[in-house]
Amino acid sequence: MLRSARLRAGLSSRDAAEVIGCNRNTLLHLERADRAPSVALAERVAVVYRLTEDECAQLMSVARPGVGWSSPYSRTPHRRITNDRMRYRD
């Protein structure tokens, strides 16, 4: 559904990713239903792809709230690299 909506909007996957502000691979995973989007990403996709009400409802039904660095749904804990030792710090 997402791929056909993107093509209907006249966007390549690269152009869509740039406008939405995410990685092209992320969009391709969403289009293949390999990954569920966050609510924020789903909202951006819906606007850029100009989804119909039914398509938007379908996308939002699989969207996961609160996914991000500090989310309990994320696979790895938030880490950042410290400059002094260039090692990961929890």
Buried (B, 14 or more C-beta within 10 A) or exposed (E): BBBEBBEEBEBEBEBBBEBBEBEBEBBBBBBEEEBBBBBBBBBBBBEBBBBEEEBBEEBBEEBBEEBEEEEEEEEEEEEEEEEEEEEEEE
